Amino acid sequence: MNAQLIREGSNIQFALQMKNQKEYDAHQLKLNKKKAKKKKKK
């Protein structure tokens, strides 16, 4: 029972991490696109 709870807890942590990672990656992509546009103007 305890091991089951610990496993589920770590799964939730992992899911949150993945969600944050996806949001972070999307944010980085937007920044990279802005940087790319600035480079083209030069």
DRENLUM-158455 format. One record per residue: residue in one letter; x, y, z of N, C-alpha, C, O, CB in turn. Coordinates in nm, 2 decimals. Glycine has a CB too. Layout:
+------+--------+--------+--------+--------+--------+--------+--------+--------+--------+--------+--------+--------+--------+--------+--------+
: nupa :    n_x :    n_y :    n_z :   ca_x :   ca_y :   ca_z :    c_x :    c_y :    c_z :    o_x :    o_y :    o_z :   cb_x :   cb_y :   cb_z :
+------+--------+--------+--------+--------+--------+--------+--------+--------+--------+--------+--------+--------+--------+--------+--------+
:    a :      X :      Y :      Z :      X :      Y :      Z :      X :      Y :      Z :      X :      Y :      Z :      X :      Y :      Z :
...
+------+--------+--------+--------+--------+--------+--------+--------+--------+--------+--------+--------+--------+--------+--------+--------+
This chain:
+------+--------+--------+--------+--------+--------+--------+--------+--------+--------+--------+--------+--------+--------+--------+--------+
: nupa :    n_x :    n_y :    n_z :   ca_x :   ca_y :   ca_z :    c_x :    c_y :    c_z :    o_x :    o_y :    o_z :   cb_x :   cb_y :   cb_z :
+------+--------+--------+--------+--------+--------+--------+--------+--------+--------+--------+--------+--------+--------+--------+--------+
:    m :   0.08 :  -0.12 :   0.00 :   0.00 :   0.00 :   0.00 :   0.09 :   0.13 :   0.00 :   0.07 :   0.22 :  -0.08 :  -0.09 :   0.00 :   0.12 :
:    n :   0.18 :   0.13 :   0.09 :   0.27 :   0.25 :   0.10 :   0.35 :   0.26 :  -0.03 :   0.36 :   0.38 :  -0.08 :   0.36 :   0.23 :   0.22 :
:    a :   0.41 :   0.16 :  -0.08 :   0.49 :   0.16 :  -0.20 :   0.40 :   0.21 :  -0.31 :   0.45 :   0.29 :  -0.40 :   0.55 :   0.02 :  -0.23 :
:    q :   0.28 :   0.17 :  -0.32 :   0.18 :   0.21 :  -0.42 :   0.16 :   0.36 :  -0.42 :   0.17 :   0.43 :  -0.52 :   0.05 :   0.14 :  -0.41 :
:    l :   0.14 :   0.41 :  -0.29 :   0.12 :   0.56 :  -0.28 :   0.25 :   0.64 :  -0.32 :   0.24 :   0.74 :  -0.39 :   0.09 :   0.59 :  -0.13 :
:    i :   0.36 :   0.59 :  -0.28 :   0.49 :   0.65 :  -0.32 :   0.50 :   0.65 :  -0.47 :   0.54 :   0.75 :  -0.53 :   0.61 :   0.58 :  -0.26 :
:    r :   0.47 :   0.54 :  -0.54 :   0.48 :   0.53 :  -0.68 :   0.39 :   0.63 :  -0.75 :   0.43 :   0.70 :  -0.84 :   0.45 :   0.39 :  -0.73 :
:    e :   0.26 :   0.64 :  -0.70 :   0.17 :   0.73 :  -0.76 :   0.21 :   0.88 :  -0.74 :   0.20 :   0.96 :  -0.83 :   0.03 :   0.71 :  -0.70 :
:    g :   0.27 :   0.90 :  -0.62 :   0.32 :   1.04 :  -0.59 :   0.43 :   1.08 :  -0.69 :   0.43 :   1.19 :  -0.74 :   0.37 :   1.05 :  -0.45 :
:    s :   0.52 :   0.99 :  -0.71 :   0.63 :   1.02 :  -0.80 :   0.58 :   1.03 :  -0.95 :   0.63 :   1.11 :  -1.03 :   0.74 :   0.91 :  -0.80 :
:    n :   0.47 :   0.96 :  -0.98 :   0.41 :   0.97 :  -1.11 :   0.36 :   1.11 :  -1.13 :   0.37 :   1.17 :  -1.24 :   0.31 :   0.86 :  -1.14 :
:    i :   0.29 :   1.16 :  -1.03 :   0.23 :   1.29 :  -1.03 :   0.34 :   1.39 :  -1.05 :   0.33 :   1.49 :  -1.13 :   0.15 :   1.32 :  -0.91 :
:    q :   0.45 :   1.38 :  -0.97 :   0.57 :   1.47 :  -0.98 :   0.62 :   1.47 :  -1.12 :   0.65 :   1.57 :  -1.18 :   0.68 :   1.43 :  -0.88 :
:    f :   0.63 :   1.35 :  -1.18 :   0.69 :   1.33 :  -1.31 :   0.59 :   1.40 :  -1.42 :   0.64 :   1.47 :  -1.51 :   0.70 :   1.18 :  -1.35 :
:    a :   0.46 :   1.38 :  -1.40 :   0.37 :   1.44 :  -1.49 :   0.38 :   1.59 :  -1.49 :   0.38 :   1.66 :  -1.59 :   0.22 :   1.40 :  -1.46 :
:    l :   0.39 :   1.65 :  -1.37 :   0.40 :   1.79 :  -1.35 :   0.53 :   1.84 :  -1.41 :   0.54 :   1.94 :  -1.48 :   0.40 :   1.83 :  -1.20 :
:    q :   0.64 :   1.76 :  -1.40 :   0.77 :   1.80 :  -1.46 :   0.76 :   1.80 :  -1.61 :   0.80 :   1.90 :  -1.67 :   0.88 :   1.70 :  -1.41 :
:    m :   0.69 :   1.70 :  -1.66 :   0.68 :   1.70 :  -1.81 :   0.60 :   1.81 :  -1.86 :   0.63 :   1.87 :  -1.96 :   0.61 :   1.56 :  -1.85 :
:    k :   0.49 :   1.85 :  -1.79 :   0.40 :   1.96 :  -1.82 :   0.49 :   2.09 :  -1.82 :   0.48 :   2.17 :  -1.92 :   0.28 :   1.97 :  -1.73 :
:    n :   0.56 :   2.11 :  -1.72 :   0.64 :   2.23 :  -1.70 :   0.75 :   2.23 :  -1.82 :   0.78 :   2.34 :  -1.87 :   0.71 :   2.23 :  -1.57 :
:    q :   0.80 :   2.11 :  -1.85 :   0.91 :   2.11 :  -1.95 :   0.85 :   2.15 :  -2.09 :   0.91 :   2.22 :  -2.16 :   0.97 :   1.96 :  -1.96 :
:    k :   0.73 :   2.10 :  -2.11 :   0.66 :   2.13 :  -2.24 :   0.64 :   2.28 :  -2.25 :   0.66 :   2.34 :  -2.35 :   0.53 :   2.05 :  -2.26 :
:    e :   0.59 :   2.34 :  -2.14 :   0.56 :   2.48 :  -2.14 :   0.69 :   2.56 :  -2.15 :   0.69 :   2.66 :  -2.22 :   0.49 :   2.52 :  -2.01 :
:    y :   0.79 :   2.51 :  -2.09 :   0.93 :   2.58 :  -2.10 :   0.98 :   2.57 :  -2.24 :   1.03 :   2.67 :  -2.29 :   1.03 :   2.52 :  -2.00 :
:    d :   0.97 :   2.45 :  -2.30 :   1.01 :   2.43 :  -2.44 :   0.94 :   2.53 :  -2.53 :   1.00 :   2.59 :  -2.62 :   0.99 :   2.29 :  -2.48 :
:    a :   0.80 :   2.54 :  -2.51 :   0.72 :   2.62 :  -2.60 :   0.77 :   2.77 :  -2.59 :   0.78 :   2.84 :  -2.68 :   0.57 :   2.61 :  -2.57 :
:    h :   0.80 :   2.81 :  -2.46 :   0.84 :   2.94 :  -2.43 :   0.98 :   2.97 :  -2.50 :   1.00 :   3.07 :  -2.56 :   0.86 :   2.97 :  -2.28 :
:    q :   1.07 :   2.87 :  -2.49 :   1.20 :   2.88 :  -2.56 :   1.19 :   2.89 :  -2.71 :   1.26 :   2.97 :  -2.77 :   1.29 :   2.76 :  -2.52 :
:    l :   1.09 :   2.82 :  -2.77 :   1.07 :   2.82 :  -2.91 :   1.03 :   2.96 :  -2.95 :   1.07 :   3.01 :  -3.06 :   0.97 :   2.72 :  -2.96 :
:    k :   0.94 :   3.02 :  -2.88 :   0.89 :   3.16 :  -2.91 :   1.01 :   3.26 :  -2.90 :   1.02 :   3.34 :  -2.99 :   0.78 :   3.20 :  -2.81 :
:    l :   1.09 :   3.24 :  -2.80 :   1.21 :   3.33 :  -2.79 :   1.30 :   3.31 :  -2.90 :   1.35 :   3.41 :  -2.96 :   1.28 :   3.31 :  -2.65 :
:    n :   1.32 :   3.19 :  -2.94 :   1.41 :   3.16 :  -3.05 :   1.36 :   3.22 :  -3.18 :   1.44 :   3.26 :  -3.27 :   1.43 :   3.00 :  -3.07 :
:    k :   1.23 :   3.21 :  -3.20 :   1.17 :   3.27 :  -3.32 :   1.19 :   3.42 :  -3.33 :   1.22 :   3.48 :  -3.43 :   1.02 :   3.23 :  -3.33 :
:    k :   1.17 :   3.48 :  -3.21 :   1.20 :   3.63 :  -3.20 :   1.34 :   3.66 :  -3.24 :   1.37 :   3.75 :  -3.31 :   1.16 :   3.68 :  -3.06 :
:    k :   1.43 :   3.58 :  -3.18 :   1.58 :   3.61 :  -3.21 :   1.61 :   3.59 :  -3.36 :   1.68 :   3.66 :  -3.41 :   1.66 :   3.51 :  -3.12 :
:    a :   1.55 :   3.48 :  -3.42 :   1.57 :   3.45 :  -3.56 :   1.52 :   3.57 :  -3.64 :   1.59 :   3.61 :  -3.74 :   1.50 :   3.32 :  -3.60 :
:    k :   1.41 :   3.63 :  -3.61 :   1.36 :   3.74 :  -3.69 :   1.45 :   3.86 :  -3.68 :   1.48 :   3.93 :  -3.78 :   1.22 :   3.78 :  -3.64 :
:    k :   1.50 :   3.88 :  -3.56 :   1.60 :   4.00 :  -3.54 :   1.72 :   3.97 :  -3.63 :   1.77 :   4.07 :  -3.69 :   1.64 :   4.01 :  -3.39 :
:    k :   1.77 :   3.85 :  -3.63 :   1.89 :   3.82 :  -3.71 :   1.87 :   3.85 :  -3.86 :   1.96 :   3.90 :  -3.93 :   1.94 :   3.67 :  -3.69 :
:    k :   1.75 :   3.81 :  -3.91 :   1.72 :   3.83 :  -4.05 :   1.72 :   3.98 :  -4.09 :   1.76 :   4.01 :  -4.20 :   1.58 :   3.77 :  -4.08 :
:    k :   1.68 :   4.07 :  -4.00 :   1.68 :   4.21 :  -4.03 :   1.82 :   4.26 :  -4.05 :   1.84 :   4.35 :  -4.14 :   1.61 :   4.29 :  -3.91 :
:    k :   1.92 :   4.21 :  -3.98 :   2.06 :   4.25 :  -4.01 :   2.10 :   4.20 :  -4.14 :   2.22 :   4.22 :  -4.17 :   2.15 :   4.20 :  -3.89 :
+------+--------+--------+--------+--------+--------+--------+--------+--------+--------+--------+--------+--------+--------+--------+--------+
